[in-house]
Amino acid sequence: MANKTKTEKRKGGQIDKELYIQIGLIVILVLVIGFNLGKVSSGTSGGIGTVSASEIIPTGIPAIYGNDMGVSYNDVSASNPKLADTTIRKLAQYEDMELSSEEMARYITIAGSISCEYCCGANSIIFNNGERACGCAHSFAMRGLAKYLLRNHPDMTNDAILSELGKWKVLFFPDIHEQKAQALEANGIDSTNYINLASNLYRGIEQGQTSGGSMVGGC
């Protein structure tokens, strides 16, 4: 009887040990699953909705050209359509400016890298030869600003000028760019860079994730 009791104890201890191992494995598995679900959750909901309009809407007077042109980022908003249209016309007044061959080459590079896709379906605001490709007021404004900066501030780089065009484009279409910024951030792309946000570089990245939005200024 004593030997049988010892055997039963050994079997009982072995069963307990196996049970503890199984419980431990289950706990580890639950922790791993929970960790992975947390990563997925942060990658989907954490990336989306983390960008507010205040982070991408430019404000104040443009440092390089604002005073000379008499324009302010603050003048383009849905709350004052009349002032917005006046500001757009100020930017657009240089659209017919004649450029030198060197300036035109830069102009084609810059203006060919941005479009007004929320207003018209053109690939960019100009054709490959530099002629206007979109007749909306927003495109006139961006083309006018590009020519003004090329003529009056030739020391600005192409990217710096393109970035300025992007800032105004964000002001023209604030809601859709806020949604696009969220899509960019969800893909690990810096949405505070206006070339990323408003040029053709990531055009269409927001498709399927946006629900339209207001437009400032006539199209």
GUDREN-424928 format. One record per atom (N, C-alpha, C, O, CB): chain; residue in three letters; z, y, x. Coordinates in steps of 0.2 Angstrom, whole numbers. Last residue first. Glycine has a CB too. Layout:
N
A ala Z Y X $
...
This chain:
219
A cys -289 392 -72 $
A cys -293 387 -68 $
A cys -300 389 -68 $
A cys -304 385 -65 $
A cys -292 380 -71 $
A gly -276 404 -70 $
A gly -282 401 -73 $
A gly -286 396 -69 $
A gly -285 397 -63 $
A gly -286 406 -76 $
A gly -258 400 -66 $
A gly -265 404 -65 $
A gly -271 400 -68 $
A gly -270 394 -70 $
A gly -266 404 -58 $
A val -251 385 -65 $
A val -250 392 -64 $
A val -256 396 -62 $
A val -259 394 -57 $
A val -244 394 -59 $
A met -248 371 -75 $
A met -252 374 -70 $
A met -251 382 -70 $
A met -251 385 -76 $
A met -260 373 -71 $
A ser -236 358 -77 $
A ser -239 364 -79 $
A ser -244 367 -73 $
A ser -243 364 -67 $
A ser -233 369 -80 $
A gly -241 340 -78 $
A gly -237 346 -77 $
A gly -240 352 -78 $
A gly -246 353 -79 $
A gly -234 345 -70 $
A gly -242 322 -76 $
A gly -245 329 -77 $
A gly -240 334 -76 $
A gly -235 333 -73 $
A gly -248 329 -84 $
A ser -234 312 -72 $
A ser -236 313 -79 $
A ser -238 320 -81 $
A ser -236 323 -86 $
A ser -229 311 -83 $
A thr -236 299 -59 $
A thr -235 306 -62 $
A thr -237 306 -69 $
A thr -240 302 -72 $
A thr -240 311 -58 $
A gln -239 287 -55 $
A gln -232 289 -54 $
A gln -231 296 -57 $
A gln -225 298 -57 $
A gln -229 288 -47 $
A gly -253 285 -55 $
A gly -249 280 -58 $
A gly -241 282 -58 $
A gly -237 278 -62 $
A gly -250 274 -55 $
A gln -255 294 -40 $
A gln -258 291 -46 $
A gln -254 285 -49 $
A gln -252 281 -45 $
A gln -265 289 -44 $
A glu -250 299 -28 $
A glu -246 300 -34 $
A glu -248 296 -40 $
A glu -245 296 -45 $
A glu -244 307 -35 $
A ile -260 298 -19 $
A ile -254 294 -18 $
A ile -250 294 -24 $
A ile -246 289 -25 $
A ile -251 296 -12 $
A gly -271 308 -20 $
A gly -270 302 -25 $
A gly -265 297 -24 $
A gly -264 293 -28 $
A gly -277 298 -24 $
A arg -271 312 -4 $
A arg -274 313 -10 $
A arg -273 307 -14 $
A arg -276 302 -12 $
A arg -281 316 -10 $
A tyr -266 314 9 $
A tyr -263 309 5 $
A tyr -265 310 -3 $
A tyr -261 308 -7 $
A tyr -255 308 5 $
A leu -275 324 14 $
A leu -273 318 18 $
A leu -270 312 14 $
A leu -272 307 15 $
A leu -267 321 23 $
A asn -279 335 8 $
A asn -282 329 5 $
A asn -280 323 9 $
A asn -282 317 8 $
A asn -290 329 6 $
A ser -264 344 6 $
A ser -271 343 8 $
A ser -273 337 5 $
A ser -270 333 1 $
A ser -271 343 16 $
A ala -250 344 1 $
A ala -256 347 -3 $
A ala -263 346 -1 $
A ala -267 348 -4 $
A ala -254 354 -3 $
A leu -242 336 9 $
A leu -240 337 2 $
A leu -246 339 -2 $
A leu -248 337 -8 $
A leu -235 342 1 $
A asn -246 336 22 $
A asn -245 330 19 $
A asn -245 331 11 $
A asn -248 327 8 $
A asn -238 327 21 $
A ile -246 350 24 $
A ile -252 346 25 $
A ile -251 339 21 $
A ile -256 337 18 $
A ile -254 346 32 $
A tyr -232 353 22 $
A tyr -237 355 17 $
A tyr -244 352 18 $
A tyr -248 352 13 $
A tyr -238 363 16 $
A asn -219 344 23 $
A asn -224 346 27 $
A asn -230 347 22 $
A asn -232 342 19 $
A asn -227 340 32 $
A thr -210 338 15 $
A thr -209 345 16 $
A thr -214 348 21 $
A thr -215 354 22 $
A thr -202 346 19 $
A ser -212 325 14 $
A ser -215 329 9 $
A ser -214 336 10 $
A ser -217 340 6 $
A ser -212 327 2 $
A asp -215 312 25 $
A asp -212 319 25 $
A asp -215 323 20 $
A asp -221 326 21 $
A asp -211 322 32 $
A ile -215 296 19 $
A ile -219 301 22 $
A ile -215 308 20 $
A ile -213 309 15 $
A ile -226 301 19 $
A gly -210 284 14 $
A gly -208 286 20 $
A gly -212 292 23 $
A gly -212 292 30 $
A gly -208 280 25 $
A asn -214 282 1 $
A asn -218 279 6 $
A asn -216 281 13 $
A asn -219 279 18 $
A asn -225 280 4 $
A ala -205 291 -6 $
A ala -205 283 -7 $
A ala -208 279 -2 $
A ala -207 273 -1 $
A ala -207 282 -14 $
A glu -211 303 -2 $
A glu -204 301 1 $
A glu -203 293 0 $
A glu -200 290 4 $
A glu -199 305 -2 $
A leu -223 302 -10 $
A leu -223 303 -3 $
A leu -217 300 0 $
A leu -217 296 5 $
A leu -224 310 0 $
A ala -217 303 -23 $
A ala -221 297 -21 $
A ala -222 297 -13 $
A ala -222 291 -10 $
A ala -228 298 -24 $
A gln -211 315 -22 $
A gln -207 309 -23 $
A gln -211 303 -21 $
A gln -208 299 -18 $
A gln -205 309 -31 $
A ala -222 323 -21 $
A ala -217 323 -16 $
A ala -213 317 -16 $
A ala -211 314 -11 $
A ala -213 330 -16 $
A lys -228 322 -33 $
A lys -231 319 -27 $
A lys -227 318 -22 $
A lys -227 314 -18 $
A lys -237 323 -26 $
A gln -219 329 -41 $
A gln -220 321 -42 $
A gln -223 318 -36 $
A gln -221 313 -34 $
A gln -224 320 -49 $
A glu -221 341 -36 $
A glu -214 338 -36 $
A glu -215 331 -37 $
A glu -211 327 -33 $
A glu -210 342 -41 $
A his -234 343 -39 $
A his -233 342 -32 $
A his -225 340 -31 $
A his -224 336 -26 $
A his -234 349 -29 $
A ile -234 344 -53 $
A ile -237 338 -50 $
A ile -235 337 -43 $
A ile -235 332 -41 $
A ile -245 339 -51 $
A asp -226 356 -54 $
A asp -224 350 -57 $
A asp -227 344 -54 $
A asp -224 339 -52 $
A asp -225 350 -64 $
A pro -235 367 -48 $
A pro -228 365 -45 $
A pro -226 358 -48 $
A pro -223 354 -44 $
A pro -223 370 -47 $
A phe -248 372 -44 $
A phe -247 366 -48 $
A phe -240 363 -46 $
A phe -240 358 -42 $
A phe -253 360 -46 $
A phe -247 384 -37 $
A phe -252 384 -42 $
A phe -251 378 -47 $
A phe -251 378 -53 $
A phe -259 383 -40 $
A leu -238 381 -27 $
A leu -236 386 -32 $
A leu -241 386 -38 $
A leu -239 387 -43 $
A leu -236 393 -29 $
A val -246 372 -20 $
A val -240 369 -23 $
A val -238 374 -28 $
A val -235 372 -33 $
A val -235 368 -17 $
A lys -256 381 -15 $
A lys -258 376 -20 $
A lys -252 373 -23 $
A lys -252 371 -29 $
A lys -262 370 -16 $
A trp -248 388 -6 $
A trp -251 392 -12 $
A trp -253 386 -18 $
A trp -252 387 -24 $
A trp -256 396 -11 $
A lys -246 378 3 $
A lys -241 382 0 $
A lys -243 385 -6 $
A lys -239 384 -12 $
A lys -237 387 5 $
A gly -259 376 8 $
A gly -255 371 4 $
A gly -250 373 0 $
A gly -248 371 -5 $
A gly -253 365 9 $
A leu -262 387 15 $
A leu -266 385 9 $
A leu -262 380 4 $
A leu -262 381 -2 $
A leu -273 383 11 $
A glu -253 385 25 $
A glu -253 391 21 $
A glu -257 390 14 $
A glu -254 391 9 $
A glu -255 397 24 $
A ser -259 373 31 $
A ser -252 373 28 $
A ser -251 379 23 $
A ser -248 378 18 $
A ser -247 373 34 $
A leu -271 379 36 $
A leu -271 374 31 $
A leu -264 373 27 $
A leu -264 372 21 $
A leu -273 367 34 $
A ile -265 387 46 $
A ile -269 390 41 $
A ile -269 385 35 $
A ile -268 387 29 $
A ile -276 392 43 $
A ala -260 377 54 $
A ala -255 382 52 $
A ala -259 385 46 $
A ala -255 387 41 $
A ala -254 387 57 $
A asp -271 369 58 $
A asp -265 366 54 $
A asp -261 371 51 $
A asp -259 371 45 $
A asp -261 361 58 $
A asn -278 379 66 $
A asn -281 376 59 $
A asn -275 373 55 $
A asn -275 374 49 $
A asn -286 371 61 $
A thr -267 392 71 $
A thr -270 385 72 $
A thr -273 383 65 $
A thr -271 386 60 $
A thr -266 380 75 $
A met -269 409 74 $
A met -266 404 70 $
A met -270 397 71 $
A met -276 397 71 $
A met -265 405 63 $
A asp -277 418 80 $
A asp -272 414 85 $
A asp -269 409 81 $
A asp -266 404 84 $
A asp -267 419 88 $
A pro -283 425 71 $
A pro -287 420 74 $
A pro -282 415 79 $
A pro -284 410 80 $
A pro -293 422 78 $
A his -280 434 59 $
A his -275 430 63 $
A his -278 424 67 $
A his -276 419 65 $
A his -269 428 59 $
A asn -292 439 53 $
A asn -286 444 55 $
A asn -281 440 59 $
A asn -277 444 63 $
A asn -283 447 49 $
A arg -300 428 51 $
A arg -303 434 54 $
A arg -297 439 57 $
A arg -298 442 62 $
A arg -306 438 48 $
A leu -292 418 46 $
A leu -297 417 52 $
A leu -299 423 55 $
A leu -300 424 61 $
A leu -303 413 50 $
A leu -286 424 35 $
A leu -282 422 41 $
A leu -287 421 47 $
A leu -285 423 53 $
A leu -278 416 40 $
A tyr -297 426 27 $
A tyr -293 432 29 $
A tyr -289 430 35 $
A tyr -289 434 40 $
A tyr -288 434 24 $
A lys -301 413 25 $
A lys -306 418 28 $
A lys -302 424 31 $
A lys -303 426 36 $
A lys -311 420 23 $
A ala -290 408 18 $
A ala -292 405 24 $
A ala -297 410 28 $
A ala -296 410 34 $
A ala -296 398 22 $
A leu -290 416 6 $
A leu -284 416 11 $
A leu -286 413 18 $
A leu -285 416 23 $
A leu -278 413 9 $
A gly -302 412 0 $
A gly -301 419 2 $
A gly -295 420 7 $
A gly -296 423 12 $
A gly -299 423 -4 $
A arg -299 399 -3 $
A arg -304 401 2 $
A arg -304 408 4 $
A arg -305 409 10 $
A arg -311 400 -2 $
A met -288 400 -12 $
A met -287 397 -5 $
A met -293 398 0 $
A met -291 399 6 $
A met -287 389 -7 $
A ala -294 408 -22 $
A ala -289 411 -19 $
A ala -288 407 -12 $
A ala -286 410 -7 $
A ala -282 410 -23 $
A phe -304 399 -26 $
A phe -306 406 -24 $
A phe -300 409 -20 $
A phe -302 412 -14 $
A phe -308 411 -30 $
A ser -296 389 -31 $
A ser -300 388 -25 $
A ser -303 394 -22 $
A ser -303 395 -16 $
A ser -306 384 -28 $
A his -290 395 -42 $
A his -286 393 -37 $
A his -290 392 -30 $
A his -288 393 -25 $
A his -282 386 -39 $
A ala -301 398 -51 $
A ala -298 404 -48 $
A ala -293 401 -42 $
A ala -293 405 -37 $
A ala -293 407 -53 $
A cys -315 386 -48 $
A cys -309 389 -51 $
A cys -305 394 -47 $
A cys -306 395 -41 $
A cys -304 383 -52 $
A gly -327 381 -43 $
A gly -327 388 -46 $
A gly -320 390 -49 $
A gly -320 395 -52 $
A gly -332 388 -51 $
A cys -330 372 -28 $
A cys -326 373 -35 $
A cys -325 380 -37 $
A cys -324 384 -33 $
A cys -319 370 -33 $
A ala -337 374 -17 $
A ala -338 368 -21 $
A ala -335 368 -27 $
A ala -336 363 -32 $
A ala -337 362 -17 $
A arg -345 386 -7 $
A arg -340 385 -12 $
A arg -342 379 -16 $
A arg -348 378 -18 $
A arg -339 391 -17 $
A glu -351 381 9 $
A glu -352 384 2 $
A glu -347 382 -2 $
A glu -344 377 -2 $
A glu -359 383 0 $
A gly -350 374 20 $
A gly -346 380 20 $
A gly -346 383 13 $
A gly -343 388 11 $
A gly -347 384 25 $
A asn -357 362 21 $
A asn -360 368 24 $
A asn -356 374 23 $
A asn -358 380 26 $
A asn -367 369 21 $
A asn -349 353 14 $
A asn -349 352 21 $
A asn -353 358 25 $
A asn -351 359 31 $
A asn -353 346 23 $
A phe -341 364 1 $
A phe -346 358 3 $
A phe -346 358 11 $
A phe -343 362 14 $
A phe -353 359 0 $
A ile -324 367 -3 $
A ile -331 369 -1 $
A ile -335 362 1 $
A ile -332 357 1 $
A ile -330 373 6 $
A ile -313 361 -8 $
A ile -315 367 -11 $
A ile -321 370 -8 $
A ile -324 375 -11 $
A ile -309 372 -10 $
A ser -317 343 -10 $
A ser -314 349 -7 $
A ser -316 355 -10 $
A ser -321 355 -14 $
A ser -315 349 1 $
A asn -322 335 -20 $
A asn -319 332 -15 $
A asn -315 337 -10 $
A asn -310 335 -8 $
A asn -324 329 -10 $
A ala -319 341 -37 $
A ala -323 341 -31 $
A ala -319 338 -25 $
A ala -313 338 -25 $
A ala -324 349 -29 $
A gly -314 341 -50 $
A gly -315 334 -47 $
A gly -318 335 -40 $
A gly -320 329 -37 $
A gly -318 330 -51 $
A cys -301 353 -54 $
A cys -308 351 -54 $
A cys -309 344 -50 $
A cys -304 343 -46 $
A cys -313 356 -51 $
A cys -288 353 -55 $
A cys -291 358 -59 $
A cys -299 356 -59 $
A cys -302 356 -65 $
A cys -291 365 -56 $
A tyr -282 345 -46 $
A tyr -279 345 -53 $
A tyr -282 349 -57 $
A tyr -280 350 -63 $
A tyr -272 347 -52 $
A glu -289 346 -34 $
A glu -291 341 -38 $
A glu -287 340 -45 $
A glu -289 337 -50 $
A glu -289 334 -35 $
A cys -294 356 -25 $
A cys -291 358 -31 $
A cys -291 353 -36 $
A cys -294 354 -42 $
A cys -293 365 -34 $
A ser -292 351 -8 $
A ser -296 352 -14 $
A ser -291 355 -19 $
A ser -285 356 -18 $
A ser -298 345 -16 $
A ile -294 352 10 $
A ile -290 353 4 $
A ile -294 354 -2 $
A ile -300 356 -2 $
A ile -286 359 5 $
A ser -303 352 21 $
A ser -297 347 21 $
A ser -293 348 15 $
A ser -287 344 15 $
A ser -293 348 27 $
A gly -312 361 21 $
A gly -315 355 19 $
A gly -309 350 19 $
A gly -310 344 17 $
A gly -320 353 24 $
A ala -305 372 26 $
A ala -306 372 18 $
A ala -309 365 16 $
A ala -308 363 10 $
A ala -311 377 16 $
A ile -305 368 40 $
A ile -299 369 36 $
A ile -300 368 28 $
A ile -297 364 25 $
A ile -297 376 37 $
A thr -319 366 44 $
A thr -313 361 45 $
A thr -307 361 40 $
A thr -305 357 38 $
A thr -311 361 52 $
A ile -324 378 39 $
A ile -327 371 37 $
A ile -322 366 38 $
A ile -320 362 33 $
A ile -333 369 40 $
A tyr -317 386 48 $
A tyr -317 387 40 $
A tyr -319 380 37 $
A tyr -315 378 33 $
A tyr -321 393 38 $
A arg -322 383 60 $
A arg -315 382 59 $
A arg -314 382 51 $
A arg -310 378 49 $
A arg -311 387 62 $
A ala -336 387 58 $
A ala -334 380 60 $
A ala -327 379 59 $
A ala -325 373 56 $
A ala -336 379 68 $
A met -334 401 56 $
A met -336 396 50 $
A met -335 389 52 $
A met -333 385 48 $
A met -344 398 49 $
A glu -330 406 68 $
A glu -325 406 62 $
A glu -327 401 57 $
A glu -323 398 54 $
A glu -324 413 59 $
A glu -341 404 75 $
A glu -335 400 77 $
A glu -330 400 71 $
A glu -327 395 70 $
A glu -332 404 83 $
A ser -350 412 68 $
A ser -352 405 68 $
A ser -345 401 70 $
A ser -344 395 68 $
A ser -357 403 73 $
A ser -341 423 58 $
A ser -345 422 63 $
A ser -346 414 64 $
A ser -343 410 60 $
A ser -341 424 70 $
A leu -342 426 40 $
A leu -338 424 46 $
A leu -343 423 51 $
A leu -349 422 50 $
A leu -335 417 44 $
A glu -340 438 27 $
A glu -344 434 31 $
A glu -340 432 38 $
A glu -336 436 40 $
A glu -350 439 33 $
A met -330 436 12 $
A met -331 438 18 $
A met -335 434 23 $
A met -335 428 23 $
A met -324 439 21 $
A asp -328 431 -1 $
A asp -335 433 1 $
A asp -336 436 8 $
A asp -341 438 10 $
A asp -338 438 -4 $
A glu -314 430 -2 $
A glu -318 424 -2 $
A glu -326 425 0 $
A glu -329 421 2 $
A glu -318 422 -9 $
A tyr -305 440 -3 $
A tyr -309 440 4 $
A tyr -313 434 4 $
A tyr -316 432 9 $
A tyr -303 439 9 $
A gln -300 440 -15 $
A gln -304 445 -14 $
A gln -308 445 -7 $
A gln -313 448 -6 $
A gln -300 452 -14 $
A ala -290 430 -17 $
A ala -297 428 -18 $
A ala -302 434 -16 $
A ala -308 432 -15 $
A ala -298 426 -26 $
A leu -278 436 -16 $
A leu -280 431 -11 $
A leu -287 430 -11 $
A leu -290 429 -6 $
A leu -276 425 -12 $
A lys -278 444 -28 $
A lys -277 447 -21 $
A lys -280 442 -15 $
A lys -283 445 -11 $
A lys -270 449 -20 $
A arg -279 435 -38 $
A arg -285 439 -36 $
A arg -284 443 -30 $
A arg -290 444 -26 $
A arg -286 444 -42 $
A ile -266 430 -37 $
A ile -272 425 -36 $
A ile -278 429 -34 $
A ile -282 428 -30 $
A ile -273 420 -42 $
A thr -259 441 -41 $
A thr -258 438 -34 $
A thr -264 434 -32 $
A thr -267 434 -27 $
A thr -252 434 -34 $
A thr -263 441 -55 $
A thr -265 447 -50 $
A thr -264 445 -43 $
A thr -268 447 -39 $
A thr -259 453 -52 $
A asp -258 429 -59 $
A asp -266 430 -59 $
A asp -267 436 -55 $
A asp -272 436 -51 $
A asp -268 432 -66 $
A ala -245 432 -58 $
A ala -248 426 -55 $
A ala -255 427 -54 $
A ala -258 426 -49 $
A ala -246 420 -58 $
A leu -243 442 -67 $
A leu -242 443 -60 $
A leu -245 438 -56 $
A leu -248 439 -50 $
A leu -234 444 -58 $
A lys -246 435 -79 $
A lys -250 441 -77 $
A lys -249 442 -70 $
A lys -254 444 -66 $
A lys -247 447 -81 $
A pro -236 425 -80 $
A pro -243 423 -79 $
A pro -247 429 -76 $
A pro -252 428 -72 $
A pro -246 420 -85 $
A asn -221 422 -76 $
A asn -225 428 -76 $
A asn -232 427 -75 $
A asn -235 429 -69 $
A asn -222 433 -71 $
A ser -217 409 -76 $
A ser -213 414 -80 $
A ser -216 421 -80 $
A ser -214 425 -84 $
A ser -206 415 -77 $
A ala -224 402 -67 $
A ala -226 401 -74 $
A ala -222 406 -79 $
A ala -224 408 -84 $
A ala -224 394 -77 $
A ser -228 411 -53 $
A ser -224 407 -56 $
A ser -226 407 -64 $
A ser -229 411 -66 $
A ser -216 409 -56 $
A val -230 420 -39 $
A val -234 415 -43 $
A val -229 410 -46 $
A val -226 406 -43 $
A val -239 411 -38 $
A asp -222 428 -32 $
A asp -226 431 -37 $
A asp -230 426 -41 $
A asp -234 428 -46 $
A asp -231 436 -34 $
A asn -216 422 -22 $
A asn -212 423 -28 $
A asn -216 425 -34 $
A asn -214 425 -40 $
A asn -206 427 -27 $
A tyr -224 424 -11 $
A tyr -224 417 -15 $
A tyr -221 418 -21 $
A tyr -222 414 -26 $
A tyr -220 412 -10 $
A ser -233 439 -12 $
A ser -226 435 -11 $
A ser -227 429 -14 $
A ser -230 428 -20 $
A ser -220 439 -13 $
A val -244 451 -4 $
A val -242 446 -8 $
A val -236 442 -7 $
A val -233 443 -1 $
A val -248 440 -8 $
A gly -250 461 3 $
A gly -246 463 -3 $
A gly -245 457 -7 $
A gly -245 458 -13 $
A gly -250 468 -6 $
A met -256 459 15 $
A met -260 457 9 $
A met -257 459 3 $
A met -260 459 -3 $
A met -262 450 9 $
A asp -246 463 24 $
A asp -253 466 24 $
A asp -257 465 18 $
A asp -261 469 16 $
A asp -256 463 30 $
A asn -235 455 20 $
A asn -235 462 19 $
A asn -242 465 19 $
A asn -243 470 15 $
A asn -230 465 24 $
A gly -240 442 23 $
A gly -238 444 16 $
A gly -238 451 15 $
A gly -241 454 10 $
A gly -231 441 15 $
A tyr -243 437 35 $
A tyr -249 441 32 $
A tyr -246 443 25 $
A tyr -250 447 22 $
A tyr -254 436 31 $
A ile -232 430 41 $
A ile -238 433 46 $
A ile -242 438 42 $
A ile -244 443 45 $
A ile -242 427 48 $
A ala -223 427 31 $
A ala -221 431 37 $
A ala -227 434 41 $
A ala -226 440 43 $
A ala -217 426 42 $
A pro -224 429 14 $
A pro -226 425 20 $
A pro -226 430 26 $
A pro -228 435 26 $
A pro -234 424 19 $
A ile -209 432 6 $
A ile -215 435 8 $
A ile -217 431 14 $
A ile -214 430 19 $
A ile -214 442 10 $
A gly -202 419 -5 $
A gly -201 425 -1 $
A gly -208 427 1 $
A gly -213 425 -2 $
A gly -197 423 5 $
A thr -204 401 -5 $
A thr -202 407 -8 $
A thr -202 413 -3 $
A thr -202 412 3 $
A thr -194 406 -10 $
A pro -212 386 -10 $
A pro -211 391 -5 $
A pro -208 398 -8 $
A pro -210 399 -14 $
A pro -217 393 -1 $
A ile -205 371 -15 $
A ile -208 377 -18 $
A ile -207 383 -13 $
A ile -201 385 -12 $
A ile -205 379 -25 $
A ile -198 360 -11 $
A ile -205 361 -9 $
A ile -208 367 -11 $
A ile -214 369 -9 $
A ile -209 355 -12 $
A glu -185 361 -15 $
A glu -186 359 -8 $
A glu -193 360 -6 $
A glu -195 360 0 $
A glu -184 351 -7 $
A ser -185 364 -28 $
A ser -182 369 -23 $
A ser -184 367 -16 $
A ser -184 371 -12 $
A ser -175 370 -24 $
A ala -189 352 -34 $
A ala -193 358 -34 $
A ala -191 363 -29 $
A ala -195 366 -25 $
A ala -194 361 -40 $
A ser -182 338 -25 $
A ser -182 343 -31 $
A ser -187 349 -29 $
A ser -189 349 -24 $
A ser -175 346 -31 $
A val -182 321 -22 $
A val -185 328 -20 $
A val -185 332 -26 $
A val -187 331 -32 $
A val -193 327 -18 $
A thr -178 309 -27 $
A thr -174 312 -22 $
A thr -177 319 -19 $
A thr -173 323 -15 $
A thr -173 308 -16 $
A gly -186 302 -35 $
A gly -181 306 -38 $
A gly -177 310 -33 $
A gly -172 313 -35 $
A gly -177 302 -43 $
A ile -188 288 -25 $
A ile -190 291 -31 $
A ile -185 296 -34 $
A ile -179 293 -34 $
A ile -193 287 -36 $
A gly -179 282 -16 $
A gly -184 286 -14 $
A gly -187 290 -19 $
A gly -188 296 -18 $
A gly -190 282 -11 $
A gly -170 275 -25 $
A gly -167 280 -20 $
A gly -173 284 -17 $
A gly -171 290 -17 $
A gly -164 276 -14 $
A ser -178 266 -32 $
A ser -175 272 -36 $
A ser -172 277 -31 $
A ser -172 283 -33 $
A ser -169 269 -40 $
A thr -183 259 -21 $
A thr -187 261 -27 $
A thr -184 267 -30 $
A thr -187 272 -31 $
A thr -187 255 -31 $
A gly -174 257 -11 $
A gly -181 258 -9 $
A gly -185 260 -15 $
A gly -190 264 -14 $
A gly -184 252 -6 $
A ser -162 253 -17 $
A ser -163 260 -13 $
A ser -170 262 -12 $
A ser -171 267 -11 $
A ser -158 259 -7 $
A ser -166 241 -22 $
A ser -164 246 -27 $
A ser -165 253 -23 $
A ser -167 258 -26 $
A ser -157 245 -29 $
A val -168 233 -10 $
A val -174 235 -15 $
A val -172 240 -19 $
A val -177 245 -21 $
A val -175 228 -19 $
A lys -155 234 -5 $
A lys -161 237 -1 $
A lys -166 238 -6 $
A lys -170 243 -5 $
A lys -163 232 4 $
A gly -148 227 -15 $
A gly -146 234 -14 $
A gly -152 237 -10 $
A gly -153 243 -11 $
A gly -140 234 -10 $
A leu -154 214 -14 $
A leu -155 218 -20 $
A leu -153 225 -19 $
A leu -157 230 -22 $
A leu -151 215 -26 $
A asn -149 211 -2 $
A asn -156 212 -3 $
A asn -158 216 -9 $
A asn -162 220 -9 $
A asn -160 205 -3 $
A phe -135 210 -5 $
A phe -137 215 0 $
A phe -145 216 -1 $
A phe -147 222 0 $
A phe -136 212 7 $
A gly -135 199 -14 $
A gly -133 206 -16 $
A gly -135 211 -11 $
A gly -137 217 -13 $
A gly -125 206 -16 $
A ile -139 189 -6 $
A ile -143 191 -12 $
A ile -141 198 -14 $
A ile -146 202 -15 $
A ile -142 186 -18 $
A val -129 188 3 $
A val -135 190 5 $
A val -140 192 0 $
A val -144 197 0 $
A val -138 183 8 $
A leu -118 185 -6 $
A leu -118 191 -2 $
A leu -125 193 0 $
A leu -127 199 0 $
A leu -113 191 4 $
A val -122 173 -10 $
A val -121 178 -15 $
A val -121 185 -12 $
A val -124 190 -14 $
A val -115 177 -19 $
A leu -121 165 2 $
A leu -128 166 -2 $
A leu -127 172 -7 $
A leu -132 176 -7 $
A leu -130 160 -6 $
A ile -108 166 4 $
A ile -113 169 9 $
A ile -119 170 6 $
A ile -122 176 6 $
A ile -114 164 15 $
A val -103 158 -7 $
A val -101 165 -6 $
A val -106 169 -1 $
A val -108 175 -3 $
A val -94 166 -3 $
A ile -109 146 -4 $
A ile -111 150 -10 $
A ile -109 157 -9 $
A ile -113 161 -11 $
A ile -107 146 -16 $
A leu -103 143 8 $
A leu -110 143 8 $
A leu -112 147 2 $
A leu -116 152 2 $
A leu -113 137 8 $
A gly -89 141 3 $
A gly -91 146 8 $
A gly -98 148 8 $
A gly -100 154 9 $
A gly -89 144 15 $
A ile -91 130 -5 $
A ile -89 137 -8 $
A ile -91 142 -3 $
A ile -93 148 -5 $
A ile -81 137 -10 $
A gln -94 121 4 $
A gln -99 122 -1 $
A gln -97 129 -4 $
A gln -102 133 -6 $
A gln -99 117 -7 $
A ile -82 120 11 $
A ile -89 122 15 $
A ile -94 124 10 $
A ile -97 129 11 $
A ile -91 116 19 $
A tyr -73 116 2 $
A tyr -72 123 5 $
A tyr -79 125 8 $
A tyr -80 131 8 $
A tyr -67 122 10 $
A leu -78 103 0 $
A leu -78 108 -6 $
A leu -78 115 -3 $
A leu -81 120 -6 $
A leu -72 106 -11 $
A glu -76 97 12 $
A glu -83 98 10 $
A glu -83 103 4 $
A glu -88 107 4 $
A glu -86 91 7 $
A lys -62 97 11 $
A lys -66 101 17 $
A lys -73 102 15 $
A lys -75 107 16 $
A lys -65 97 23 $
A asp -59 89 0 $
A asp -57 96 0 $
A asp -61 100 5 $
A asp -63 106 4 $
A asp -50 96 2 $
A ile -65 77 5 $
A ile -68 80 -1 $
A ile -66 87 -1 $
A ile -70 91 -3 $
A ile -65 76 -7 $
A gln -56 74 16 $
A gln -63 75 17 $
A gln -66 79 11 $
A gln -71 83 12 $
A gln -66 68 19 $
A gly -44 73 9 $
A gly -45 78 14 $
A gly -52 80 15 $
A gly -54 86 16 $
A gly -41 77 20 $
A gly -47 61 2 $
A gly -45 67 -2 $
A gly -46 73 3 $
A gly -49 78 1 $
A gly -38 67 -5 $
A lys -48 52 12 $
A lys -54 53 8 $
A lys -53 60 4 $
A lys -58 64 3 $
A lys -55 48 3 $
A arg -36 52 17 $
A arg -41 54 22 $
A arg -47 56 17 $
A arg -51 61 19 $
A arg -43 49 27 $
A lys -28 48 7 $
A lys -27 54 9 $
A lys -33 57 13 $
A lys -35 63 13 $
A lys -21 55 13 $
A glu -33 35 6 $
A glu -35 39 0 $
A glu -33 47 2 $
A glu -37 51 0 $
A glu -30 38 -6 $
A thr -28 30 17 $
A thr -36 30 16 $
A thr -37 35 11 $
A thr -42 39 12 $
A thr -38 23 15 $
A lys -15 31 15 $
A lys -17 35 20 $
A lys -25 35 20 $
A lys -28 41 21 $
A lys -16 31 27 $
A thr -14 21 4 $
A thr -12 28 3 $
A thr -15 33 9 $
A thr -18 38 7 $
A thr -4 29 3 $
A lys -17 10 11 $
A lys -22 12 6 $
A lys -20 19 4 $
A lys -25 23 3 $
A lys -21 8 -1 $
A asn -7 8 19 $
A asn -13 9 22 $
A asn -18 12 17 $
A asn -22 16 19 $
A asn -16 3 25 $
A ala 4 6 10 $
A ala 4 12 14 $
A ala -3 13 17 $
A ala -5 19 17 $
A ala 9 11 20 $
A met 0 -6 4 $
A met 0 0 0 $
A met 0 6 4 $
A met -3 11 3 $
A met 6 0 -5 $
